[in-house]
Amino acid sequence: MGNDISINNVMMDARDMYPHGFHPVDQDIKADYSTGVSNKYTRTEKPPKYYLLDYGLSRRFAEGEEPEPLDTVGTDTTVPEYTNEFPIDPFFVDVYCVGNMIRQDFLDVSPTVLFG
């Protein structure tokens, strides 16, 4: 379980989207600053892989083990459970943080992202 899920802790592997490579800052040129990138694809045409990074606030639980309540607040301070005085289930916090990250960093910034 993580307590630090945010866009800063997610890495996207876009190799399939850019089969001839790309520059990590300017995706319209190649990594060596040569000619423009050819054969680039969208995330829906060639879905990238996403990786969660930074497990500094994470805890690991054995299968069947009850998770211990959280005692620290992670990156996303909008988690509703943080306002309760009751023990916080880290699984619910993770689910909220992933959903909130997708909403803030993908849906709210790109009106063309549609699901359905």
C-alpha atoms as a printed R data frame, in Angstrom:
    type eleno elety resid chain resno       x       y       z
1   ATOM     1    CA   MET     A     1   0.000   0.000   0.000
2   ATOM     2    CA   GLY     A     2   1.255   3.460  -0.847
3   ATOM     3    CA   ASN     A     3   0.346   6.720   0.744
4   ATOM     4    CA   ASP     A     4   2.180   8.868  -1.747
5   ATOM     5    CA   ILE     A     5   0.404   8.368  -5.064
6   ATOM     6    CA   SER     A     6   0.676  11.492  -7.217
7   ATOM     7    CA   ILE     A     7   1.627  12.400 -10.780
8   ATOM     8    CA   ASN     A     8   5.181  13.078  -9.571
9   ATOM     9    CA   ASN     A     9   5.471   9.407  -8.634
10  ATOM    10    CA   VAL     A    10   4.286   7.984 -11.957
11  ATOM    11    CA   MET     A    11   6.513   7.184 -14.908
12  ATOM    12    CA   MET     A    12   5.188   6.557 -18.409
13  ATOM    13    CA   ASP     A    13   7.027   4.185 -20.742
14  ATOM    14    CA   ALA     A    14   6.239   5.637 -24.181
15  ATOM    15    CA   ARG     A    15   8.577   3.496 -26.280
16  ATOM    16    CA   ASP     A    16   5.714   1.990 -28.291
17  ATOM    17    CA   MET     A    17   4.346   5.460 -29.034
18  ATOM    18    CA   TYR     A    18   7.715   6.607 -30.425
19  ATOM    19    CA   PRO     A    19   9.313   3.578 -32.126
20  ATOM    20    CA   HIS     A    20  12.307   5.649 -33.305
21  ATOM    21    CA   GLY     A    21  12.893   7.336 -29.965
22  ATOM    22    CA   PHE     A    22  12.110  10.811 -28.660
23  ATOM    23    CA   HIS     A    23  13.578  13.559 -26.542
24  ATOM    24    CA   PRO     A    24  12.298  13.384 -22.936
25  ATOM    25    CA   VAL     A    25  11.432  17.102 -22.825
26  ATOM    26    CA   ASP     A    26  10.484  17.920 -26.427
27  ATOM    27    CA   GLN     A    27   8.563  14.976 -27.867
28  ATOM    28    CA   ASP     A    28   8.608  16.493 -31.362
29  ATOM    29    CA   ILE     A    29  12.324  15.816 -31.873
30  ATOM    30    CA   LYS     A    30  14.572  12.796 -31.480
31  ATOM    31    CA   ALA     A    31  16.725  12.339 -28.398
32  ATOM    32    CA   ASP     A    32  19.837  13.451 -30.317
33  ATOM    33    CA   TYR     A    33  18.092  16.685 -31.457
34  ATOM    34    CA   SER     A    34  18.089  15.479 -35.058
35  ATOM    35    CA   THR     A    35  15.078  15.607 -37.352
36  ATOM    36    CA   GLY     A    36  11.522  15.447 -36.123
37  ATOM    37    CA   VAL     A    37  10.051  12.272 -34.761
38  ATOM    38    CA   SER     A    38   8.369  10.094 -37.336
39  ATOM    39    CA   ASN     A    39   5.775   7.427 -36.673
40  ATOM    40    CA   LYS     A    40   4.545   8.798 -33.377
41  ATOM    41    CA   TYR     A    41   1.297   7.413 -32.035
42  ATOM    42    CA   THR     A    42  -1.307   8.523 -29.515
43  ATOM    43    CA   ARG     A    43  -1.837   6.821 -26.157
44  ATOM    44    CA   THR     A    44  -4.962   5.160 -27.535
45  ATOM    45    CA   GLU     A    45  -3.183   3.830 -30.629
46  ATOM    46    CA   LYS     A    46  -0.189   2.438 -28.725
47  ATOM    47    CA   PRO     A    47  -1.052   2.381 -25.015
48  ATOM    48    CA   PRO     A    48   1.981   3.142 -22.851
49  ATOM    49    CA   LYS     A    49   2.812   1.402 -19.599
50  ATOM    50    CA   TYR     A    50   2.652   3.365 -16.371
51  ATOM    51    CA   TYR     A    51   4.802   2.646 -13.337
52  ATOM    52    CA   LEU     A    52   4.333   3.821  -9.765
53  ATOM    53    CA   LEU     A    53   7.552   5.079  -8.176
54  ATOM    54    CA   ASP     A    54   8.663   6.157  -4.718
55  ATOM    55    CA   TYR     A    55   7.468   3.689  -2.151
56  ATOM    56    CA   GLY     A    56   8.931   5.636   0.769
57  ATOM    57    CA   LEU     A    57   5.602   5.857   2.611
58  ATOM    58    CA   SER     A    58   4.453   2.382   1.575
59  ATOM    59    CA   ARG     A    59   3.697  -0.606   3.717
60  ATOM    60    CA   ARG     A    60   3.540  -4.220   2.666
61  ATOM    61    CA   PHE     A    61   0.983  -6.627   4.053
62  ATOM    62    CA   ALA     A    62   0.994 -10.396   3.812
63  ATOM    63    CA   GLU     A    63  -1.959 -12.014   2.079
64  ATOM    64    CA   GLY     A    64  -4.888 -12.133   4.479
65  ATOM    65    CA   GLU     A    65  -3.213  -9.762   6.937
66  ATOM    66    CA   GLU     A    66  -5.326  -6.845   8.119
67  ATOM    67    CA   PRO     A    67  -3.723  -3.544   7.084
68  ATOM    68    CA   GLU     A    68  -2.588  -1.316   9.907
69  ATOM    69    CA   PRO     A    69  -4.274   2.075   9.982
70  ATOM    70    CA   LEU     A    70  -2.318   4.956   8.477
71  ATOM    71    CA   ASP     A    71  -0.599   7.320  10.827
72  ATOM    72    CA   THR     A    72   0.859   9.717   8.243
73  ATOM    73    CA   VAL     A    73  -0.683  11.978   5.632
74  ATOM    74    CA   GLY     A    74   0.641  11.462   2.115
75  ATOM    75    CA   THR     A    75   0.988  13.787  -0.860
76  ATOM    76    CA   ASP     A    76  -2.737  14.142  -1.563
77  ATOM    77    CA   THR     A    77  -4.136  15.999   1.424
78  ATOM    78    CA   THR     A    78  -7.685  16.006  -0.007
79  ATOM    79    CA   VAL     A    79  -8.318  12.400   1.054
80  ATOM    80    CA   PRO     A    80 -11.670  12.517   2.899
81  ATOM    81    CA   GLU     A    81 -10.563   9.888   5.410
82  ATOM    82    CA   TYR     A    82  -7.883  12.250   6.739
83  ATOM    83    CA   THR     A    83 -10.611  14.339   8.387
84  ATOM    84    CA   ASN     A    84 -11.885  11.396  10.446
85  ATOM    85    CA   GLU     A    85 -10.730  10.498  13.905
86  ATOM    86    CA   PHE     A    86 -11.174   6.825  13.070
87  ATOM    87    CA   PRO     A    87  -8.403   4.521  11.822
88  ATOM    88    CA   ILE     A    88  -7.759   4.984   8.101
89  ATOM    89    CA   ASP     A    89  -7.687   1.953   5.790
90  ATOM    90    CA   PRO     A    90  -4.675   2.462   3.469
91  ATOM    91    CA   PHE     A    91  -6.375   0.585   0.617
92  ATOM    92    CA   PHE     A    92  -9.179   3.156   0.433
93  ATOM    93    CA   VAL     A    93  -6.626   5.974   0.512
94  ATOM    94    CA   ASP     A    94  -4.730   4.427  -2.417
95  ATOM    95    CA   VAL     A    95  -7.897   4.028  -4.486
96  ATOM    96    CA   TYR     A    96  -8.895   7.629  -3.803
97  ATOM    97    CA   CYS     A    97  -5.407   8.953  -4.625
98  ATOM    98    CA   VAL     A    98  -5.202   7.093  -7.953
99  ATOM    99    CA   GLY     A    99  -8.656   8.311  -8.971
100 ATOM   100    CA   ASN     A   100  -7.936  11.863  -7.879
101 ATOM   101    CA   MET     A   101  -4.621  11.875  -9.765
102 ATOM   102    CA   ILE     A   102  -6.345  10.693 -12.967
103 ATOM   103    CA   ARG     A   103  -9.050  13.326 -12.549
104 ATOM   104    CA   GLN     A   104  -6.655  16.207 -11.838
105 ATOM   105    CA   ASP     A   105  -3.850  15.374 -14.251
106 ATOM   106    CA   PHE     A   106  -5.711  13.834 -17.176
107 ATOM   107    CA   LEU     A   107  -9.417  14.651 -17.175
108 ATOM   108    CA   ASP     A   108  -9.430  18.200 -15.780
109 ATOM   109    CA   VAL     A   109  -6.617  19.332 -18.090
110 ATOM   110    CA   SER     A   110  -7.773  17.619 -21.284
111 ATOM   111    CA   PRO     A   111 -11.405  17.998 -22.311
112 ATOM   112    CA   THR     A   112 -10.790  15.553 -25.179
113 ATOM   113    CA   VAL     A   113 -10.213  12.598 -22.843
114 ATOM   114    CA   LEU     A   114 -13.437  10.628 -22.944
115 ATOM   115    CA   PHE     A   115 -14.308   7.213 -21.639
116 ATOM   116    CA   GLY     A   116 -17.174   5.096 -22.771
